Amino acid sequence: QVQLVESGGGLGQAGGSLRVSCAASGFRFSANTMAWHRQAPGKQREVVAGITSTGSTTYADSVKGRFTVSTDNAKKMVYLQMNSLEPEDTADYYCTTGPGSNSPNYWGQGTQVTVSS
């Protein structure tokens, strides 16, 4: 079955960097769109970044120029490198897969990122 397992995250400082990772299994990884969503306390979930099977990337305006999404097809891993962190980046981050970044079929369990000012 499809499994998405996030790791990394934790506590970071404003202006600093963190990386979250996602180990994928149970589906044809190289053919799917992978994405990162986040949900901050009291807010709706939002798409942060996505990467298609051809390597095309998209980002939310709030993270453009600061976050980078990447994949390692051989390892079936997805990464989200987060630089220039802001307290507003504090959220639970979820790895997803599906036909598009905005149409995920599967979600990981999430990993918490907290950014202190």
Secondary structure, DSSP 8 states (H G I E B T S, - for coil): --EEEEEE-EEEETT--EEEEEEEESS-GGGSEEEEEEE-TTS--EEEEEE-TT--EEE-TTTTTTEEEEEETTTTEEEEEE-S--GGG-EEEEEEEESBTTB-SEE---EEEEEE-
